[in-house]
């Protein structure tokens, strides 16, 4: 009788046989698959066993004419289009459904509705995707909800993960001394549990079934270090590509890097960028730019390798990791070291803004040009028009005062002839007047006025001539401000 081999017990790729554990949703899934006339939606976090469960359920039902497709594979595009046109037979499984374009999703929702209404017995569509993937189908066909079976997979319980571990223990005739460590760091993922058990055995030089019962020591730091070292060969460049975004800007606020760090801190491998920005006000301004202006969406469309590991839904503003091993790797990163290694000056920003612009309404056109060009460099700027939604219903003075008084590293007042005569510029100048002595105010003096902010005369600033080449002057101002914030961050 042959011994069980480690790679066949704790499986790091493919469908496990010896250590397969049915998720708690398995019976519900099995019933849904065998119900005639109803298509099935299976949704939930990546890496928790959705696809494996479907394959096992179909095997147990002995269903024939099963075709497995993935929206990730270009070779499957034609067959998926055929399904969208109703040209198929048997059971068609479409994995990564959330990656399909809206037009194809809508067509498939129409086909699913038709199959249900006509009670077609020899055709069934099963779609698999991340959380709330079924919502997109319901959006296209609101009355589809009662015509399909939706199975929502949740993160696997500790008991299920322990069951997997113990099946492997029995097969290899071993006993882990601290199974709870593996469970805790698996974050509900069968795949990560398999990976860590596999590595724990290697650390203890176990490659097959033991003749006598053997106790196995679980040292998570050793397991984590070994797995991380192995994974870094695949994932470091992916993480770096995402963290840099479209272009590395050393002096910038590193919004892509912050988003990736937030994702690593999630136990569900998914984050709402709306919620995260509220939780991290120091990074909100920079991240808002890449979200609101569509930079994040465009970036992922252009970078297919990164898009294989994370998915962004522009409508819900949800970012989802689609590979548990990628999340495991992210959780091992020392983020300040990582930021420095890839070229950023710093990761932790103690203040919400790099610059706060103060100007009279007559000079808004110039302020907006400065704002747009600085934010393109991923420099965080407070500009009132950009934050109107945040100011709504707030006490405006209470909202603005701390920004000019302390929350911006530098204040940039546009000192035109209109500046001293406006109510809000008077208020703002009171908030930052004491910061001249802190070298935190960079005045821009307009050539068309003799009225100067008295305090500003004692400190270095920039000049601007509205009658000259505006764009060239704005570029010069922005370049100077970018260099200043870079030097400031190097010093800090």
N, C-alpha and C positions, 0 to 999 in steps of 0.2 A: 504493500500500500504506500503510495507516494505521499511525501510530506507537503503540507501547505506552504507555499512560498509567500514571502512578505508582500511582493508586488501584486499578488492575487488576493491578498487579504485586505490590506489597507491600500486602496487603489488611488493613485494620484491622477489618473486620466481614464476616461471611459466609464462604463456602467459597472458598478461593483456587483459581485455575485454573493460572496460569502458574507459581506458586511452590509448588504442592502437592508435598509430600514424603511418601512412604509410610513410616509408622513400621515399626520392625523386626518388630512383631507383625502386620503387614498380611496376610501369607500365611496365618498361623495363623487369623486372623479370617475370611478369605475361605473357607477350607476349612470352618470351623465353620458359617458361614452357609449353605453349600450342602449340608451333611450333613443328610439327611432324618431326621426323627423326634427331633432333638435341639434343645433350646432353648439359648440362648447368654447367658452373663453376661460383660459387659465392665466391668472395674473398673480404677481407677487415679486419680491426681491430676487435678484440674481443669485445663483449659487446655492439655493436651498432645496433643489431637487425636483423642480417642476417637470422638466423634460424627461428625466429618468423615471419619475412616477408615471408619466403618460406612457412611456415605452413598456414599463412593467404591467400597467393596467391593460394595454392592448394585447400583450402576450397572454395574459390570463383569460382574456375574452376570446382569444383565438380569432380575432378579426382579420379578414383578408383585404387585399387591395389597399394597403396602407402606404401612403407616400409622405415622406418627411422632407420638408423644405425649410429654408431659412432666408429671411429677408436680408441677411448679411452677405449671402452668396450671389454673386453676379450670374453664376450659371443657373440659378433657380429663378431668375427674374421672369423668363418667358413662361414658365409653368405657373408662377403666381399670377401673371396677367391672364392666363387661361382660366384659372379659378375665378378671377374677378369677372370674367365673361360667362361664367357658368359652364365652362367646357371641361368637365372632369367626371370621374367615377370614383367610387370607394371613399375612403377616409383620407382627407388632405390635411396635413398638419403644417401650419405656418409658424415657425419660431421667430422670435424677435419682431413680432408684428408691429410694434411701435415704431420701427424704422421705415416702414412703408410710407410713401407719399400720401397726402390726403385724398387725392383722386382715387387711388387704388383701394384705400381703406373704405371709401364711400361705396365703391362698386361691390366690394366683398360684403359689406353690410346689407346691400340690396339682395345679393344672392342668398345670404343667410336667412333673410326674411322670406324670400320666395320658397326656400326649402322647407321652412317651418309651416308656412301657410298651405303648401301643397302636400305636406306630410310625406316628402320624398324619403324613401327608405334606403336607397342604395347610394346616397350621397351625403357626406357629412364634412363640415369644416371645423377644425380645431385650431384656434389661434392661441399662441403663447406670448406673453410679454410682461413688462414691468408693471408695478402697481398702477391701477386705474386705467390699464390699456383698454378695458371694456367701455370706458366712458367715451372714447373717441367713436366707437361704433354706435353708441346710443345717441351721440350728438348728431350723427348723420341720419339715424332712423330711431326717433324717440320711442316708437311703439315696439322696437325690437327687444326691449328688456325682458318682456314676458315670454318671448319666443326662443330665447337661448338659455343655456345653463352657464352661469358664471361661478367658477371655483376660485376663491381667493386664498392663495397659499400665504401663510404667515411664517415668520422666523421660527425655525424648529425649536421645540422646548428642550430644556436640559435633559429630561428623561429620554427623549428620542436620541440625543447625542450620546448619552450614556449607553443606550441600547446598542448603538453602532460600535462603540469602543469595546463593550463586553463581548459582542459577537467575535470581534477580532482577537480578543484575549483568549477566548475558548479555542479559536482556530489555531493560534500560535502557541497555546499552552503557556501563556505569560500572565502577569498581573502588574498593572501600572500602580505605582505607589501613590499617585496623586492625580486621579482622573479629573478632578474638579478644575485643575489648572488648564487642562486642554479644553474642557467644556466652556470655561469662562472666556477663553481667548478665541473661541470659534465663532462667536457672534451669531449663533444659530445656524451656521452653515455646515452641511454634511461634508462638503468639499474640503473646507478648512480642517474639519475634524480628521478626515482621512489623511490629509497632508501632515498634520502635526503628529498623529500616531505613527505614521510611516517614518518620520524623521526621528521620533523618540526611540524607535526600534533600531534605527541605524546608529544613533548615538550610543546605544547599548550593545552594538554589534550583533543584532538579531536579524538574520536574513531569511529564516524559515522556522517552521514549527519545532519547538524545543522538545527534547525527549523527556525531560523532567520540568516540572513547574518552575518558572523563573520569575523573580520579582524584577520589574523594570523601573528605574528611577526616572522621573520626569523633571527635567531642569528646563523650565520655560525659557530663561535667557539664552541657554545653549541652543534650544530648538529654534527660537526666534532668530538668533544670529545666523545659524546655518541656513534656514529657509530664506531669510532676507538676502544673504549673500548670493544665494542661487537665483533668487527672483530679480535681484538688481540688474543682472545681465539683460533681462528682458524689459524690465519696467523703469529703470533709471531714465533712459532716454525719452520714454513716453511721459514720465512725470516732468522732466525738464522741458519738453516741448510744450506741454500744457502750461506750466508755470511761467514760461517766458512770454507766451501769447504770440501775437503777430511779430513782435520785435522786442528785444531786450532793451529796456530803458533803465539804466542803473540808478538814475535819480528819481525814478517814478515810484508810485505807491504799490506797484506789483499786484494789481487786482487779480490776475489769473492765479498767482501764487497763493493769495489769501483764500480764493475760492477752493483751490485744491486742498489746502490745509483744513478748511471747514469740512470738506467732504471726508477727510481722513478721521475726523473727530466724531462722525456719525456712526452709531451702532446699527443703523438700518441701511447704510450704504446709499442713502438718498438725502438730499437737503433741499429745502425751499430757500431760494436765494432771497426772497422777500423777508422771510423770518430771520435768516442769518445776517442780513444787513441791519436789521433792527437790533440784533444781539451784539453787533460789532460796529458801533458808531465811528470808531477810529478808522475803519476801512470802508465805510459806507460810500463816501463820495466817489472813490475810485471805482468800486465795483458797480455802482449805479451807472456809470458811464458805459461800461462794456455791456451791461444788460439793456439799458434803455435805448442805446444807439444801435443795438443789434450786432455789436462787435463779437460777442461770445458765440452767437449763433453762426455768424459768417466764418469765424475761426474754425469751428468744429466741422463745418462743411468742407473747408479747404484742407484740413488735416485728417485724412482718412485713418491713419494709424491711431491717433488719439481717439477718434470717434469710435473705434472698435472697443474701447475700454470705458468710455463714459457717454451717456446720452443726455441731451438737454432738450427739454420741452419748453419752447418759447412762450406758449400760452399759459402754462401753469407756473413757469419759472422754476421748475424742478430740475435738479441735476442728479443723475443716478450713475453709480458705478456698476458696470455690467460684468465684472470679473472679481470674485472674492479674493483671489490671490493678489490682484492689484491693490485692493483695499488693505490686505494684510501687509503688503510692502509699504504702503503709505503710512501705516500706523507705526512703522519702525523708524521713520525719518526724524532726524533732529532738524527742525525746520529753520532755525537760525543758521546752522551750518550749511544746510542745503541751499538757502537763499544766497549765502556768501559764495558757495562753490559754483553756482550757476551765473554769478555776476552781479547780484543786487547789492546795494550798499547796506541795506538793513531790511529787516522784516517787521519788527515791532515799531509801530508808529504811535507815540504817546498822544499826539494831537490829531483832531479830526481832519484838519485841513493844512495843506502846505501854505496856501495863500488865501486871504480874504480881500475881495475887491470892494473899495468904497468909492462911490462916484455920484455925481448929480445926474438926474434923469436925462438931461440934455446930452450927456456923454455916453449913453448906454451903448451906442453903436461901437465905440472904441472898447468899452469894457467887455462886450460880447466877443469881439475879435480876440482879445487877450485870453478870455476864458476858453474859447474853443481851441485855440492853439496850444494852450497849456495842458488842457485835458487830453488832447491828442498825444501828448508826451507822457500820459498817465500821471500827471501831477494833479494833486487834489486841490480844487479851488472852490471857495464859497462865492457864488454868484446868485443874487436873490431870485432872479427869474427861473433859475434851474431848480429852486427849492420851494416853489409856490405851494405845491401840494402838502409839504411838511409844515409850512407856516400857517395854513388854513386852520382856523379855530383856536390858534395859539395866541397868547399875549405876545404881540410882535416885539415889543421892547425886551421882554424877558427872554425871548427866543434869540434875538440878535446880539444882545449885550455880551454874553459869554463868548460868542464867536470872535468878536473884535477884541475882546479883553484878554482872552487866553487860549481859545480853542484852535486858532490858526497860528502857525509858526511865525508867519510874517503877514502884516497888513499892507496893502498897496492902495493908497488913496490917489485918485486921479484929480489933481489940484488944478481945476479950471477956474475961470472967473465966476462960474455958477456955484462952485463948491461951497463957499462960506454962507450962501444964502438959502440953502435948502434945509428943511426941518430934519430930514433923516440923516443927512451928512453931518449936521451939528450933533445929533445924538451919537452917531457912530464915532465921530472924532473924540467925543468925551470918553467913549469906551476904550479907545486905544491910545489916548494922548500920553499916558504914563509909560507906554511901551517904547517911546522914542529912546528913553534912557536904557532900555533893555536891548537896543539895536534890533528891534523887531518890526520897524516900520520903514518901508521903502517908498518914498514919495515919487510921483511922476508929475513934474511941473509942466503945465501947458504954457506955450510961448505967447499965447494971446491974452495973457492977463498979468497985471502987476500985483494983484492981490495974492499974497503968499500966506500959507499956513506958517505963522511966525516960528513955531517950534521946529518946523521942517528945515529951516535955513541952516541949522547947525549940523545936519546929517546928510550923508551922501544919498543921492537919488538919481532919477533919470529925467530926461526932457522929451517933450513931444510937441511937434508943430502940426496942428490940424490942417494947415494950408500946404504942407509938404506931401511927400509920398507916404501916405498913411500905411499901406501894407508893408512897405520896407521898414518903416519905423516900428510897427507892431512886431515884426519878425525880430528886430534888434532887441526890443524890450523883452520879448519872450525868451530869446536866447540868453539874455543877461539873467533873467529870473530863474531859468532852468539851471544855469551854471551856479547861481547862488544857492539854490536848494541842494544841489549835488554837493557843493563844498560844505554846507551845513550838516548834511547827513554823514559825510566822511569824518568831520570833526566829532560829531556825536557818537 
